[in-house]
């Protein structure tokens, strides 16, 4: 306290000048409309700049929350999109029929390998989120892989860049279908095999999921035809597909649950027996 008093005594002349100058400025601003408007405009400019900076910081901090909200909205939209059907008679709706075949869950990739022969991803959804083995995984651009193992909070995904992966895919234009495999040469390309020789092929044509399994709905994008060649017997094509996904930078994904998968698999297994 004594130091404060000593400071005031030492600088009393300067402090008195500041006080009188401030009083004079207040009276000048209040008594002259021009000066008053200039002061208000300057104050608004200053406070506006401060509020803008604070708002920009808040928006940056809230990016994660906003991304999660957008992912949730996208999941709902994808559920609506892939569950549309023209075969339902809209004049009669059974009250026990939910209309839901596929359910989508947003997730974030924690770990992603793409330089090995058997690559996997780790995501932040698990058993507590109703995630189970053999659920499909896609991004906003196309397929990513299939759920392999799950813990309570996490799950591993067999990437499409995995030599054990086999996913049914087709040519979008002609519906000729085959199997997606990976030759381990590049994370940008995957191979579509078993396409019959009679299939019309054009570089740049789109390849999509066939819907011939219980994992992925049909027509999910995969990539475009980059090149192709006949096999040794010259009966089937092997097509090199350039992926829509950049598999080296996957971050946000969607998990697909086929609500009818158990019933369909039971029926198929009983038929095979």
SERO-4910 file (N, C-alpha, C, O; in steps of 0.05 Angstrom, whole numbers):
BEGIN
 pado doro    nc1    nc2    nc3   cac1   cac2   cac3    cc1    cc2    cc3    oc1    oc2    oc3
  Unk    A     17    -24      0      0      0      0     17     25      0     11     44    -14
  Unk    A     38     25     16     57     47     17     70     53    -10     74     76    -17
  Unk    A     76     31    -24     88     34    -51     69     48    -70     77     64    -87
  Unk    A     43     42    -68     23     54    -85     21     84    -79     21    101    -97
  Unk    A     21     91    -53     20    119    -45     44    134    -55     42    157    -65
  Unk    A     68    122    -52     93    134    -61     92    139    -91    102    159   -101
  Unk    A     81    119   -106     79    122   -135     61    146   -143     68    161   -161
  Unk    A     39    149   -129     20    171   -134     34    198   -129     31    217   -144
  Unk    A     48    199   -106     62    224    -99     83    231   -119     86    255   -127
  Unk    A     98    211   -129    120    217   -148    109    226   -175    121    242   -189
  Unk    A     85    215   -182     74    221   -209     49    237   -208     32    235   -225
  Unk    A     46    253   -186     21    268   -182     15    287   -205     -8    291   -213
  Unk    A     35    300   -216     31    320   -237     20    306   -262      1    315   -275
  Unk    A     33    283   -269     24    269   -293     -4    257   -289    -20    257   -308
  Unk    A     -9    246   -266    -35    234   -260    -57    256   -261    -79    251   -270
  Unk    A    -51    280   -250    -70    302   -250    -76    310   -279    -98    317   -286
  Unk    A    -55    310   -296    -58    317   -324    -77    297   -338    -95    305   -352
  Unk    A    -73    271   -333    -90    250   -345   -119    253   -336   -137    250   -352
  Unk    A   -123    260   -310   -150    263   -299   -164    286   -313   -187    284   -322
  Unk    A   -150    310   -315   -162    333   -327   -167    329   -357   -187    338   -368
  Unk    A   -148    315   -370   -151    309   -398   -175    292   -404   -190    296   -423
  Unk    A   -179    272   -387   -202    254   -390   -228    268   -385   -247    264   -400
  Unk    A   -229    286   -365   -253    301   -360   -259    319   -383   -282    322   -391
  Unk    A   -238    332   -394   -242    349   -417   -253    334   -441   -270    344   -456
  Unk    A   -242    310   -446   -251    294   -468   -280    286   -465   -295    286   -484
  Unk    A   -288    279   -441   -316    271   -436   -335    294   -441   -355    291   -455
  Unk    A   -328    318   -431   -345    342   -436   -346    349   -466   -367    357   -476
  Unk    A   -323    346   -479   -322    352   -508   -340    333   -524   -355    342   -542
  Unk    A   -338    308   -518   -354    288   -532   -384    291   -527   -400    288   -545
  Unk    A   -391    297   -502   -419    300   -495   -431    326   -506   -455    326   -512
  Unk    A   -415    347   -509   -426    372   -518   -425    377   -548   -436    396   -558
  Unk    A   -411    359   -563   -409    362   -592   -417    336   -605   -405    315   -601
  Unk    A   -439    337   -621   -450    313   -634   -430    300   -653   -429    275   -655
  Unk    A   -414    316   -667   -394    305   -686   -373    288   -671   -368    265   -679
  Unk    A   -362    300   -650   -342    285   -634   -354    260   -621   -341    239   -619
  Unk    A   -380    262   -612   -393    240   -600   -397    217   -619   -392    194   -612
  Unk    A   -405    223   -644   -410    202   -664   -383    189   -671   -382    165   -675
  Unk    A   -362    205   -674   -336    194   -680   -326    175   -658   -315    153   -664
  Unk    A   -330    182   -633   -322    165   -611   -338    139   -611   -326    118   -606
  Unk    A   -364    141   -615   -381    117   -615   -373     98   -638   -371     74   -634
  Unk    A   -367    110   -661   -359     93   -684   -332     79   -678   -328     56   -685
  Unk    A   -314     94   -666   -288     83   -659   -291     60   -639   -278     40   -641
  Unk    A   -308     65   -619   -313     45   -598   -325     20   -610   -318     -2   -603
  Unk    A   -345     24   -628   -358      1   -641   -338    -15   -657   -339    -39   -658
  Unk    A   -321      0   -671   -301    -14   -688   -282    -31   -670   -276    -54   -677
  Unk    A   -274    -20   -647   -256    -34   -629   -270    -58   -617   -259    -81   -617
  Unk    A   -294    -54   -606   -308    -76   -593   -317    -97   -613   -317   -121   -608
  Unk    A   -324    -88   -638   -331   -107   -659   -308   -125   -666   -312   -149   -670
  Unk    A   -284   -113   -668   -261   -129   -674   -255   -149   -652   -247   -172   -657
  Unk    A   -258   -141   -627   -253   -159   -604   -273   -182   -605   -266   -205   -602
  Unk    A   -299   -175   -608   -320   -196   -609   -316   -215   -632   -321   -239   -629
  Unk    A   -307   -205   -655   -302   -222   -678   -280   -242   -672   -281   -266   -678
  Unk    A   -258   -232   -659   -236   -249   -652   -244   -271   -633   -237   -294   -635
  Unk    A   -260   -262   -613   -270   -282   -593   -288   -303   -606   -286   -327   -600
  Unk    A   -305   -293   -624   -323   -311   -639   -307   -331   -656   -314   -355   -657
  Unk    A   -286   -321   -670   -270   -339   -686   -257   -360   -669   -255   -384   -678
  Unk    A   -247   -353   -645   -235   -372   -627   -255   -393   -618   -249   -417   -618
  Unk    A   -279   -384   -611   -300   -402   -602   -308   -422   -624   -312   -445   -620
  Unk    A   -310   -411   -649   -317   -428   -672   -296   -450   -676   -302   -473   -682
  Unk    A   -270   -442   -673   -248   -461   -677   -249   -483   -656   -246   -507   -661
  Unk    A   -254   -474   -631   -255   -493   -608   -278   -513   -612   -277   -536   -604
  Unk    A   -301   -503   -623   -325   -519   -626   -326   -535   -652   -346   -548   -657
  Unk    A   -304   -535   -667   -304   -550   -693   -309   -579   -688   -324   -592   -704
  Unk    A   -297   -591   -668   -301   -620   -662   -330   -626   -657   -341   -645   -668
  Unk    A   -343   -609   -641   -372   -613   -635   -389   -611   -660   -407   -627   -665
  Unk    A   -383   -590   -676   -398   -586   -701   -394   -609   -720   -413   -618   -733
  Unk    A   -369   -620   -722   -365   -643   -739   -381   -667   -730   -391   -682   -747
  Unk    A   -383   -671   -704   -398   -694   -694   -428   -690   -700   -441   -710   -707
  Unk    A   -438   -666   -698   -466   -660   -705   -471   -666   -735   -491   -678   -742
  Unk    A   -452   -657   -752   -455   -661   -780   -454   -691   -787   -469   -700   -804
  Unk    A   -436   -705   -774   -435   -734   -779   -461   -748   -771   -470   -766   -785
  Unk    A   -473   -740   -749   -498   -752   -740   -520   -746   -760   -536   -763   -766
  Unk    A   -521   -721   -770   -541   -714   -790   -537   -730   -816   -556   -739   -828
  Unk    A   -511   -733   -824   -505   -748   -848   -514   -778   -845   -523   -790   -864
  Unk    A   -510   -789   -821   -518   -816   -816   -548   -819   -820   -557   -839   -832
  Unk    A   -563   -800   -809   -592   -801   -812   -600   -799   -842   -619   -813   -851
  Unk    A   -587   -781   -856   -593   -778   -884   -587   -803   -901   -602   -810   -919
  Unk    A   -564   -815   -894   -556   -840   -908   -576   -862   -902   -583   -878   -920
  Unk    A   -586   -863   -878   -606   -884   -871   -631   -880   -888   -643   -899   -898
  Unk    A   -639   -855   -891   -663   -849   -907   -658   -856   -936   -675   -868   -949
  Unk    A   -634   -848   -947   -628   -852   -975   -627   -882   -982   -639   -890  -1002
  Unk    A   -613   -898   -966   -610   -926   -973   -633   -944   -965   -634   -967   -972
  Unk    A   -652   -932   -951   -676   -948   -944   -700   -940   -961   -722   -950   -956
  Unk    A   -696   -923   -980   -718   -917   -999   -724   -941  -1016   -706   -955  -1025
  Unk    A   -749   -946  -1021   -757   -968  -1038   -783   -961  -1053   -801   -948  -1042
  Unk    A   -784   -969  -1078   -808   -964  -1094   -827   -988  -1094   -848   -987  -1107
  Unk    A   -819  -1009  -1080   -835  -1034  -1081   -856  -1035  -1060   -873  -1053  -1061
  Unk    A   -855  -1016  -1041   -875  -1017  -1019   -901  -1004  -1029   -900   -982  -1040
  Unk    A   -922  -1017  -1024   -949  -1006  -1031   -956   -985  -1011   -962   -992   -988
  Unk    A   -955   -960  -1019   -959   -938  -1000   -988   -934   -992   -993   -918   -974
  Unk    A  -1006   -950  -1004  -1034   -948   -996  -1040   -965   -971  -1061   -963   -959
  Unk    A  -1020   -982   -964  -1024   -999   -941   -997  -1002   -927   -978  -1011   -939
  Unk    A   -997   -994   -902   -972   -996   -886   -978  -1013   -861   -994  -1006   -844
  Unk    A   -964  -1035   -859   -967  -1052   -836   -955  -1038   -811   -932  -1028   -813
  Unk    A   -969  -1037   -790   -960  -1023   -766   -935  -1036   -754   -921  -1023   -738
  Unk    A   -931  -1061   -760   -907  -1075   -749   -883  -1072   -767   -861  -1082   -760
  Unk    A   -886  -1059   -790   -864  -1056   -808   -850  -1029   -803   -862  -1008   -806
  Unk    A   -824  -1030   -796   -810  -1006   -789   -799   -991   -813   -795   -967   -812
  Unk    A   -795  -1005   -836   -785   -992   -860   -755   -989   -859   -744   -977   -878
  Unk    A   -741   -997   -838   -712   -993   -835   -697  -1019   -842   -702  -1040   -829
  Unk    A   -680  -1018   -862   -663  -1041   -869   -635  -1035   -860   -622  -1053   -848
  Unk    A   -625  -1012   -866   -597  -1004   -859   -597   -981   -839   -612   -962   -842
  Unk    A   -580   -984   -819   -576   -963   -799   -547   -954   -800   -529   -971   -803
  Unk    A   -542   -928   -799   -515   -917   -801   -506   -904   -775   -522   -890   -762
  Unk    A   -481   -910   -767   -469   -899   -743   -444   -883   -750   -427   -894   -764
  Unk    A   -442   -858   -742   -417   -843   -747   -394   -853   -729   -400   -861   -706
  Unk    A   -370   -852   -738   -347   -860   -722   -322   -845   -732   -322   -833   -754
  Unk    A   -302   -845   -715   -276   -831   -721   -254   -852   -721   -253   -870   -704
  Unk    A   -236   -850   -741   -214   -868   -743   -191   -859   -725   -182   -837   -728
  Unk    A   -182   -877   -707   -160   -870   -689   -133   -879   -701   -112   -867   -696
  Unk    A   -134   -901   -716   -110   -912   -727   -116   -924   -755   -137   -936   -759
  Unk    A    -97   -921   -773   -102   -930   -801    -76   -939   -813    -57   -922   -816
  Unk    A    -74   -964   -821    -50   -973   -836    -57   -977   -865    -79   -985   -872
  Unk    A    -38   -971   -883    -43   -974   -912    -19   -983   -927    -19   -986   -952
  Unk    A      4   -988   -913     28   -996   -926     35  -1026   -922     56  -1035   -932
  Unk    A     18  -1040   -907     23  -1069   -902      7  -1085   -923     -7  -1074   -940
  Unk    A     10  -1111   -921     -6  -1128   -939    -34  -1134   -928    -53  -1138   -943
  Unk    A    -36  -1133   -901    -62  -1137   -888    -68  -1113   -870    -62  -1114   -846
  Unk    A    -78  -1092   -881    -82  -1067   -867   -109  -1067   -851   -128  -1079   -860
  Unk    A   -108  -1054   -828   -132  -1051   -811   -135  -1022   -802   -116  -1007   -802
  Unk    A   -159  -1016   -793   -165   -990   -781   -176   -994   -753   -188  -1015   -747
  Unk    A   -172   -975   -736   -184   -975   -709   -203   -952   -706   -195   -929   -712
  Unk    A   -228   -957   -698   -248   -936   -696   -259   -934   -668   -255   -953   -652
  Unk    A   -272   -912   -662   -280   -906   -634   -309   -915   -628   -322   -902   -611
  Unk    A   -318   -936   -640   -344   -947   -634   -342   -977   -629   -326   -990   -643
  Unk    A   -357   -987   -609   -354  -1016   -603   -381  -1028   -594   -402  -1019   -603
  Unk    A   -379  -1048   -578   -403  -1063   -570   -424  -1046   -556   -448  -1050   -559
  Unk    A   -415  -1027   -539   -434  -1010   -525   -449   -992   -544   -471   -982   -537
  Unk    A   -439   -989   -569   -453   -973   -590   -468   -991   -609   -477   -982   -630
  Unk    A   -471  -1017   -601   -486  -1037   -618   -471  -1045   -643   -483  -1054   -662
  Unk    A   -444  -1041   -643   -428  -1048   -666   -419  -1077   -664   -409  -1086   -643
  Unk    A   -422  -1092   -685   -415  -1121   -685   -398  -1128   -710   -395  -1112   -728
  Unk    A   -388  -1152   -709   -372  -1162   -731   -388  -1163   -756   -412  -1168   -756
  Unk    A   -375  -1158   -779   -387  -1160   -806   -405  -1136   -813   -421  -1138   -832
  Unk    A   -403  -1114   -797   -416  -1090   -805   -399  -1076   -826   -374  -1077   -824
  Unk    A   -411  -1064   -846   -395  -1049   -866   -386  -1022   -856   -398  -1011   -838
  Unk    A   -365  -1012   -868   -354   -986   -861   -349   -970   -886   -335   -980   -905
  Unk    A   -360   -946   -888   -356   -929   -911   -348   -901   -902   -350   -894   -879
  Unk    A   -339   -885   -921   -335   -856   -916   -355   -841   -934   -372   -853   -947
  Unk    A   -353   -815   -934   -370   -799   -951   -364   -803   -981   -381   -796   -998
  Unk    A   -341   -815   -987   -333   -819  -1015   -336   -848  -1025   -337   -853  -1049
  Unk    A   -337   -867  -1006   -339   -895  -1015   -332   -915   -993   -330   -907   -970
  Unk    A   -329   -940  -1000   -325   -961   -981   -298   -960   -968   -278   -951   -981
  Unk    A   -296   -969   -943   -271   -969   -928   -263   -997   -920   -240  -1005   -923
  Unk    A   -282  -1013   -910   -276  -1040   -901   -299  -1053   -886   -322  -1044   -889
  Unk    A   -293  -1073   -870   -313  -1089   -856   -303  -1093   -827   -280  -1099   -822
  Unk    A   -322  -1089   -808   -315  -1093   -780   -306  -1122   -775   -318  -1141   -784
  Unk    A   -283  -1124   -760   -272  -1151   -755   -276  -1158   -725   -291  -1177   -719
  Unk    A   -263  -1144   -707   -266  -1149   -678   -276  -1125   -664   -271  -1102   -672
  Unk    A   -290  -1129   -642   -300  -1107   -626   -294  -1110   -596   -295  -1133   -586
  Unk    A   -288  -1088   -583   -286  -1088   -554   -310  -1071   -545   -327  -1064   -560
  Unk    A   -310  -1064   -519   -333  -1048   -509   -335  -1021   -523   -357  -1012   -529
  Unk    A   -312  -1008   -527   -313   -980   -538   -300   -977   -565   -302   -956   -577
  Unk    A   -286   -998   -575   -272   -995   -600   -277  -1019   -619   -288  -1040   -610
  Unk    A   -269  -1016   -644   -271  -1038   -663   -248  -1036   -683   -239  -1014   -690
  Unk    A   -240  -1059   -693   -220  -1060   -715   -235  -1065   -741   -255  -1080   -742
  Unk    A   -225  -1054   -762   -237  -1056   -789   -217  -1068   -808   -195  -1058   -811
  Unk    A   -225  -1089   -822   -208  -1100   -844   -211  -1081   -867   -232  -1078   -880
  Unk    A   -189  -1068   -874   -189  -1048   -895   -193  -1062   -922   -187  -1086   -925
  Unk    A   -203  -1047   -942   -204  -1058   -969   -176  -1062   -980   -172  -1077   -999
  Unk    A   -157  -1049   -967   -128  -1053   -974   -118  -1076   -956    -99  -1072   -941
  Unk    A   -130  -1099   -959   -123  -1123   -943   -126  -1147   -961   -146  -1151   -974
  Unk    A   -105  -1164   -962   -106  -1187   -981   -127  -1207   -974   -133  -1225   -990
  Unk    A   -138  -1206   -949   -160  -1225   -941   -187  -1214   -948   -207  -1228   -945
  Unk    A   -189  -1189   -957   -214  -1176   -962   -226  -1186   -989   -212  -1187  -1009
  Unk    A   -252  -1193   -989   -267  -1200  -1013   -294  -1186  -1012   -311  -1194   -995
  Unk    A   -299  -1167  -1029   -323  -1151  -1028   -336  -1153  -1056   -323  -1148  -1076
  Unk    A   -362  -1158  -1057   -376  -1160  -1082   -380  -1132  -1094   -390  -1114  -1080
  Unk    A   -373  -1128  -1119   -376  -1103  -1132   -385  -1107  -1161   -383  -1129  -1172
  Unk    A   -395  -1085  -1173   -405  -1088  -1201   -398  -1063  -1217   -391  -1042  -1206
  Unk    A   -400  -1066  -1243   -399  -1043  -1261   -425  -1029  -1261   -446  -1041  -1265
  Unk    A   -425  -1003  -1255   -450   -988  -1252   -467   -988  -1277   -491   -990  -1276
  Unk    A   -454   -987  -1301   -469   -985  -1326   -482  -1011  -1334   -505  -1012  -1343
  Unk    A   -468  -1033  -1330   -478  -1059  -1341   -487  -1079  -1320   -499  -1099  -1327
  Unk    A   -480  -1074  -1294   -487  -1092  -1272   -472  -1118  -1272   -478  -1136  -1256
  Unk    A   -452  -1121  -1289   -434  -1145  -1287   -419  -1143  -1261   -407  -1122  -1254
  Unk    A   -418  -1165  -1246   -406  -1163  -1219   -383  -1183  -1216   -381  -1203  -1230
  Unk    A   -366  -1177  -1196   -343  -1194  -1190   -334  -1188  -1161   -350  -1179  -1145
  Unk    A   -309  -1195  -1155   -299  -1192  -1128   -276  -1171  -1127   -259  -1171  -1145
  Unk    A   -277  -1154  -1107   -255  -1135  -1102   -233  -1149  -1087   -238  -1160  -1065
  Unk    A   -209  -1147  -1097   -185  -1157  -1083   -163  -1135  -1084   -166  -1116  -1099
  Unk    A   -142  -1139  -1069   -120  -1119  -1070    -94  -1134  -1075    -87  -1153  -1062
  Unk    A    -79  -1123  -1095    -53  -1136  -1102    -29  -1124  -1086     -7  -1131  -1092
  Unk    A    -34  -1107  -1067    -14  -1095  -1049      5  -1075  -1062     23  -1065  -1049
  Unk    A      1  -1068  -1087     20  -1051  -1101     16  -1021  -1095     36  -1006  -1093
  Unk    A     -8  -1013  -1092    -13   -984  -1087    -39   -980  -1071    -59   -994  -1076
  Unk    A    -39   -961  -1052    -63   -956  -1037    -84   -940  -1053   -106   -935  -1043
  Unk    A    -76   -931  -1077    -95   -916  -1094   -112   -934  -1111   -133   -925  -1121
  Unk    A   -104   -959  -1114   -118   -977  -1133   -126  -1003  -1120   -112  -1013  -1102
  Unk    A   -149  -1014  -1129   -157  -1040  -1120   -166  -1055  -1145   -172  -1042  -1166
  Unk    A   -167  -1082  -1144   -173  -1097  -1168   -200  -1110  -1167   -208  -1122  -1146
  Unk    A   -215  -1108  -1189   -241  -1122  -1191   -237  -1145  -1210   -231  -1142  -1234
  Unk    A   -241  -1169  -1200   -236  -1194  -1215   -262  -1208  -1222   -283  -1200  -1213
  Unk    A   -260  -1228  -1239   -282  -1245  -1247   -303  -1231  -1263   -327  -1239  -1263
  Unk    A   -296  -1210  -1277   -315  -1196  -1295   -314  -1210  -1322   -293  -1212  -1334
  Unk    A   -336  -1221  -1332   -336  -1237  -1356   -327  -1220  -1381   -330  -1196  -1382
  Unk    A   -317  -1235  -1400   -305  -1223  -1424   -326  -1207  -1440   -319  -1188  -1454
  Unk    A   -351  -1214  -1438   -372  -1201  -1454   -380  -1174  -1442   -395  -1159  -1455
  Unk    A   -370  -1167  -1418   -378  -1142  -1405   -366  -1119  -1420   -342  -1119  -1426
  Unk    A   -381  -1098  -1427   -370  -1075  -1440   -355  -1057  -1420   -366  -1049  -1400
  Unk    A   -330  -1052  -1426   -313  -1036  -1408   -303  -1011  -1422   -296  -1011  -1445
  Unk    A   -304   -989  -1407   -293   -964  -1416   -278   -951  -1393   -287   -949  -1371
  Unk    A   -254   -941  -1399   -238   -928  -1379   -253   -903  -1369   -264   -887  -1384
  Unk    A   -255   -901  -1342   -269   -879  -1330   -297   -887  -1320   -310   -872  -1305
  Unk    A   -307   -912  -1328   -332   -921  -1318   -332   -925  -1288   -310   -931  -1276
  Unk    A   -354   -923  -1275   -356   -924  -1246   -360   -953  -1236   -375   -968  -1248
  Unk    A   -347   -960  -1214   -351   -985  -1201   -364   -980  -1174   -355   -963  -1159
  Unk    A   -385   -996  -1167   -399   -993  -1142   -404  -1020  -1129   -398  -1041  -1141
  Unk    A   -414  -1019  -1104   -421  -1044  -1091   -445  -1057  -1105   -462  -1043  -1115
  Unk    A   -446  -1084  -1105   -466  -1098  -1119   -492  -1102  -1103   -513  -1106  -1115
  Unk    A   -490  -1101  -1076   -513  -1107  -1059   -519  -1137  -1057   -540  -1144  -1048
  Unk    A   -500  -1154  -1066   -504  -1183  -1066   -494  -1196  -1040   -491  -1220  -1039
  Unk    A   -490  -1180  -1020   -483  -1191   -993   -500  -1176   -973   -514  -1157   -979
  Unk    A   -499  -1185   -948   -515  -1172   -927   -499  -1150   -914   -508  -1138   -894
  Unk    A   -475  -1143   -924   -458  -1123   -911   -462  -1095   -922   -467  -1077   -906
  Unk    A   -461  -1092   -948   -463  -1065   -960   -489  -1063   -977   -496  -1082   -991
  Unk    A   -502  -1040   -976   -524  -1035   -995   -512  -1033  -1023   -488  -1030  -1026
  Unk    A   -528  -1036  -1043   -518  -1033  -1070   -513  -1004  -1078   -525   -985  -1066
  Unk    A   -496  -1000  -1097   -490   -974  -1109   -475   -955  -1091   -475   -930  -1095
  Unk    A   -460   -965  -1071   -442   -948  -1056   -417   -944  -1073   -406   -964  -1083
  Unk    A   -408   -919  -1078   -385   -915  -1096   -359   -928  -1086   -354   -931  -1062
  Unk    A   -344   -938  -1105   -318   -950  -1100   -296   -935  -1115   -276   -926  -1102
  Unk    A   -299   -932  -1141   -278   -919  -1157   -285   -920  -1187   -308   -926  -1194
  Unk    A   -265   -914  -1203   -269   -914  -1232   -249   -933  -1245   -227   -938  -1234
  Unk    A   -256   -943  -1269   -238   -961  -1283   -214   -945  -1293   -217   -925  -1308
  Unk    A   -190   -955  -1286   -166   -942  -1295   -153   -957  -1318   -143   -946  -1337
  Unk    A   -153   -984  -1316   -143  -1002  -1337   -154  -1030  -1332   -166  -1035  -1311
  Unk    A   -150  -1047  -1352   -160  -1075  -1349   -146  -1093  -1369   -135  -1084  -1389
  Unk    A   -146  -1119  -1362   -134  -1139  -1380   -148  -1166  -1375   -158  -1171  -1354
  Unk    A   -147  -1183  -1396   -159  -1210  -1394   -140  -1228  -1378   -116  -1224  -1378
  Unk    A   -152  -1248  -1365   -135  -1268  -1351   -122  -1287  -1371   -125  -1284  -1395
  Unk    A   -107  -1306  -1361    -91  -1324  -1378   -109  -1340  -1396   -102  -1345  -1419
  Unk    A   -133  -1348  -1387   -151  -1363  -1403   -168  -1346  -1422   -183  -1356  -1439
  Unk    A   -165  -1319  -1419   -180  -1299  -1435   -210  -1302  -1433   -225  -1299  -1452
  Unk    A   -219  -1309  -1409   -248  -1311  -1404   -259  -1288  -1386   -282  -1281  -1388
  Unk    A   -241  -1278  -1368   -249  -1258  -1349   -230  -1235  -1348   -206  -1238  -1353
  Unk    A   -240  -1211  -1342   -224  -1188  -1339   -214  -1184  -1310   -229  -1191  -1291
  Unk    A   -191  -1173  -1307   -182  -1162  -1282   -181  -1132  -1286   -166  -1122  -1303
  Unk    A   -196  -1117  -1271   -198  -1088  -1275   -184  -1074  -1252   -188  -1080  -1228
  Unk    A   -167  -1055  -1259   -154  -1038  -1239   -171  -1013  -1234   -176   -997  -1252
  Unk    A   -181  -1011  -1209   -200   -990  -1202   -186   -969  -1185   -174   -975  -1165
  Unk    A   -187   -944  -1195   -176   -921  -1179   -197   -913  -1158   -219   -905  -1166
  Unk    A   -190   -915  -1133   -209   -911  -1111   -217   -881  -1109   -201   -863  -1113
  Unk    A   -243   -877  -1103   -252   -850  -1096   -240   -841  -1070   -233   -818  -1066
  Unk    A   -238   -860  -1051   -227   -854  -1025   -197   -851  -1026   -183   -866  -1040
  Unk    A   -186   -832  -1011   -157   -831  -1006   -153   -847   -980   -157   -837   -958
  Unk    A   -145   -872   -983   -144   -890   -960   -121   -883   -941   -118   -895   -920
  Unk    A   -104   -864   -949    -82   -856   -931    -90   -833   -912    -74   -825   -895
  Unk    A   -114   -823   -915   -123   -800   -898   -152   -803   -889   -167   -783   -889
  Unk    A   -160   -827   -882   -187   -832   -873   -189   -822   -844   -173   -830   -827
  Unk    A   -210   -806   -838   -214   -797   -811   -243   -801   -801   -247   -813   -780
  Unk    A   -262   -792   -816   -290   -795   -809   -303   -817   -826   -301   -817   -850
  Unk    A   -317   -836   -813   -329   -859   -827   -357   -863   -817   -366   -852   -797
  Unk    A   -372   -881   -831   -399   -889   -823   -400   -919   -823   -391   -933   -842
  Unk    A   -411   -930   -802   -414   -959   -799   -443   -966   -808   -462   -953   -800
  Unk    A   -445   -988   -823   -471   -996   -834   -480  -1021   -821   -466  -1042   -821
  Unk    A   -504  -1020   -809   -517  -1045   -798   -541  -1052   -816   -559  -1037   -820
  Unk    A   -540  -1076   -826   -563  -1087   -841   -581  -1100   -820   -575  -1121   -808
  Unk    A   -604  -1088   -816   -623  -1097   -795   -634  -1125   -801   -643  -1139   -783
  Unk    A   -633  -1133   -826   -644  -1159   -834   -622  -1180   -838   -628  -1202   -848
  Unk    A   -597  -1174   -832   -575  -1191   -838   -578  -1219   -825   -573  -1239   -838
  Unk    A   -585  -1220   -799   -587  -1245   -785   -608  -1263   -798   -603  -1287   -802
  Unk    A   -631  -1252   -805   -652  -1268   -817   -643  -1278   -845   -648  -1301   -852
  Unk    A   -630  -1260   -860   -621  -1268   -887   -600  -1290   -886   -601  -1309   -901
  Unk    A   -580  -1287   -867   -559  -1307   -865   -570  -1334   -855   -561  -1355   -865
  Unk    A   -589  -1333   -837   -601  -1358   -828   -615  -1373   -851   -613  -1397   -854
  Unk    A   -629  -1358   -867   -643  -1369   -890   -624  -1381   -910   -628  -1403   -921
  Unk    A   -602  -1366   -916   -582  -1375   -935   -568  -1400   -925   -564  -1419   -941
  Unk    A   -561  -1401   -899   -547  -1424   -888   -565  -1449   -888   -556  -1471   -894
  Unk    A   -590  -1445   -882   -609  -1468   -883   -612  -1478   -911   -615  -1503   -915
  Unk    A   -612  -1460   -931   -615  -1468   -959   -590  -1484   -967   -593  -1504   -981
  Unk    A   -566  -1475   -959   -542  -1488   -967   -540  -1516   -955   -528  -1534   -967
  Unk    A   -551  -1519   -931   -550  -1545   -917   -568  -1565   -932   -570  -1588   -923
***
